[in-house]
């Protein structure tokens, strides 16, 4: 197991380097520069002042030199300073936002895992029944509805019309004066809609993968043999069939992590949540190269960590994988 883990860790290094190179090139290929926001609205600015700004931010150097400097600073865990009016360190701004995004995405993964897998198993076991068809229709509706549209509908119905849930931010007015239990309840109420919106699309797709995998497994010979031996149906399904059916689902779950992190940009902006997604969106609007690269790097690390976790879970579920 240790050898397999070390091999996977070694493979992540060139993958990470490749991701940073692509991201660095893409953001510099986009039209405009960070200095444009400071110079385009100032008709009196001189060409010399523009060049001084570009030199100040290191934008007058070749891209290869800029990337090497960025990597050198990254090895020292330094993401540089934000190219904005405050010029605060990028990591200082990220570390305040990162826990919120992590919390929402972890909560979404838990909901996906706890809801999608039972739905898939039930749908497969009751294949062709009215329950299976009902779950299928509900899942396809959830999969086809755009997340931003569903977020706006729920905000209007649950937040504006019924007033059941708050529709923006993380805290209510007077949060600092609340007791511990009241703070937890208030934070939970604010996160219900964002977590739900974040999970609904992946939940729908994951349940279909689980159903398909389960249908394939329950028709295998060893499942028929287990039933012929008189084992209880619950033991056949949940011990023998579901473990093998989980193998492809674990892979899909690992691959869904980039989608969850990318989706943070949408729902954090819609619900005004001060997370990494909202910070990334603001950095793009400001053409803040250092902040964009810092956010993309953290996102890449989280994605690779999620995929590594999926590989470890895969090897635990199927020990044969460790020998390859």
N, C-alpha and C positions, 0 to 999 in steps of 0.2 A: 504493500500500500504506500509506503514511504517513497519507494522508487517511482511509482506512478505519479505521486503528487509532485515530486521534484521535476519529473519530465514535463508535466503540465505547466508548472511555474516557469520553466525555461522557455517553453513555447510562447508564453505570454509576453516576454520581453520584446522580441521583434515585432509582434503584433501591436504592442503599445507604441513602439517607435514609428511604425507605419501609420498609425492613426494620427499621431501628432504631426507628422510630415504633411499628410493630406489636409488636415484641418488648417495648418499654418498656411499652406498654399491657397486653399479655398478662400480664406478670409482676406488674404492680400490680393486675390484676383477680383474681388468684388469692387465695383466702382466707388471712388471717393476715398478719402483718408480721414482719420480722426481730426486732423487740423482743419478740415473743411468747415466743420461746424463753428470753429472759432474765427474763421477768416471770410467765409462767404457772405456773412451778414455785416461785415465791416468794410464799407467801400473805401475807407481811407488807409487800409493796411497796405504796406509796401511789400514788394517781392522779397526784399531782404528779411523782413519780419517773418514772412511765411517760411523762408528757408531756415531761419533760426528756430522756429517751432518744430520743423521737421527734424533738425539736428538734435534738438532737445529730447525728442521722443525716439531718436535713433532710426527714423524713417528714411533718411538719406543714404543708408547703407544697403548693400546688396542683400537680397532675401536670404542667401546662404549664410551670410555673416549674422543677420538678425536671428535666424533660426539657431545657429550655434551658440550665440549669446543667451538665447532663451533656454536652451538645453542646459548650458553651463549653470545658469541660475536655478533651473529646476532641480539639478542634482544637489543644490544646497537648500532645497525646499523653499525656493523664493520664486513666486510667480510674477514679481515685478510690482510696479505701482499702476493704479488705474489711470488711464488717459482721460481724466475728467477734471472738473473744477476742484475737487477735494484732493486728488492725487494720493488717496489712501492706498496702503498695500492691498493687493488683490486678495491675498489669503485672509486678511483681516475682515474683508467684506464677505468672503465666501463662508468662512467658518460660523458666522452668525446666521446665515441662511440655510446652510447644509442640513443641520439637524431636523428642520421642519420638513424639507423635501424627503429626507430619509424616513422620517416617521410616517408620512403619508404613503410613500411607496411600499414600506414594509407592511403597513396596515392593509394596503390594497392586495399585496401578495398573499397575506393570511386569508383574506376574504375569498380571493380567487381559489386558493387551495381548499378551503373548508367548504365552499359552495359548489365549485365546478366539478370536483371529483365525485362527490355523492350524486350530483345530478347526472353525470355521465354513467355512473354505475347503475343507477336506478333505470335510466333510459335504456341501457343495454340489456339489463335483466328482464325488463318488461317490453322488450322489442316488439313493435307492432301494435301495442295496446293503446288505449285512449290516453293514458298517462304519458306514454312515450311521445305520441303526436303532440300533446299539449306542451310538453317540455321543449320539443323541437321547434314549435311555432314561437314560443316565448324566447328561446335562445336566438333564433334567427332575427327576431325583431330587435333584441338587444344588440346583436352583432351589426345590424344594418343602420341603426340610428346613429347619426354623427354625435360625437361626444359634446361638442360645443353647443349644439342645438338642444340636446337633452339637458345640459347644464342650465341654459337659459329658461327652458320650460319649467324645470324644478325650482329654479330661483323665483319665477313668477308665481307658481302655484303654492309651493311650501313656504316661501319667504315673504312675498308681497301680499298675496291674497289671504292665505291662512295664517301667516305669521308664526308658523310652527318652528322654523329654523332660521338662523341668521344667514345672510347671503354674501357677506364679505368680511375680510379680516380674520383674525384669530381670537380676538378678545372683545368682550362687550365693554362699554363705558363703566368705570368703577371696578375694573378687574383687580387692580392692586389692593382694593379694600375688601375683597372677598376672602372667605375662609378657604382652606385647602380643598375641601370637598366641592365647594361652589366653583372654584377655579377649574377643577378637573371636569365638572359637568359643563361649564361654559366652553372650555376648549373642545370637549367632545362634540358639543352641539355645532360648533363652528366647522368641525372637520368632517361631519357626517356626509354632507353633499360633495365636497372635493374627493374624499376617499371613494364614495360610491361612483362618481363619474370616472375616476381613475381606473376602477376595477371592472366596470360593466362590460367594456368591449373585450378585454382579455378573458374575463369570466365566461362569456358566451363562446368564444373560440375554444377555450380550454375544455369546456364540457363536451364539445363535439369531438375533440381529439380523444378524450377519455372514453366516450361512447364507442367510437370507431375501434380504438385499441381493445376495449373490453369485449366487443362483439367478435373480434378476431381470436381472442384468447379463449373465450368460453366454449369455442367449438374445437379446441385442440384435444388430442387423444388423452393427454394426462388428466384433463378436467373430466372427460367422460369416464375414465378409469376411477377417479376419485369419487365420483357419484356412484359408480357401480359397486364400490367397496362399502357404500352405506354411510359415507361421511355426511354430517349435517350440511344443508345447502348454504347456510351462513358461513361455515368454515371453508367450503369449496370456493365460494365467491370472494370472501374478504381475505382469506389466507393464501390460497393457491392462485386464483385468477387475478386478483387485483394487483398483487405484487409485480407480476410480469407485465400486466397492462400499464403499470406506472412508468415503465422504462422510456417509451417515447414521450410521455407526458412530461417527465422530468426535463428532457431535452428542450421541449417547447417552452416550459416554464422558464428555463434559463435564457432562452432567446427572446422571451417577452419582456425581460428587464429593460433593454434599450427603449422599447416602446413606452414603458411606464415612465422612464426618466424623461424621454422626449415629450410625453404628454404633459409633464409638469409645467412646461412652458405655457400650454394652453389653459389648463384649469387654474393655475396660480395667477395668471393674468386676469381671467374671468372673475375669480373670487377674491382678487386683491390680497393674495396670501404672500407674505414676504419670504418666499423661498428661493431656492437656487434657480428655478425655472423663470421666475419673474425677473431676477437679477440678470439672467442670460438675455432675456428679451430686451431689457433696458440697455444692456451693453451693446447689443446689435444696433439698436436705434441710435446710440451715441457713437457707433463705430469704435468702441473701446477695445482695441486689439488684445491688450493684455488681459482684460477681464473676460473676453470671449474665449481666449486660449485657456485661461484658468478654469473657466466653467466646463469647457469641452474636455479638459484633462481630467477633472474630477468625475465627469460623466463617464469617460472612457475607463477610468479605474473602477468605478462602481459596476460598470457593465462587465468588464473582464472578471471582477471578483464574483459577480453573479454567475457567469458562465463556468468559472472554476468550481463554485459551490455545486452547480448542477452536475458537473463531471464527477465530483466526489460522491454526490448522492447516487449517481448512475452506477459508479463502481461498487458502492455498498449494496445497491439493489441487485446488481449482477456482477459477482466476483470475477467472472470470466474476462471482463473488460480490462482488469488490472494487468493481465499478462501481455496485452498488445502494446 
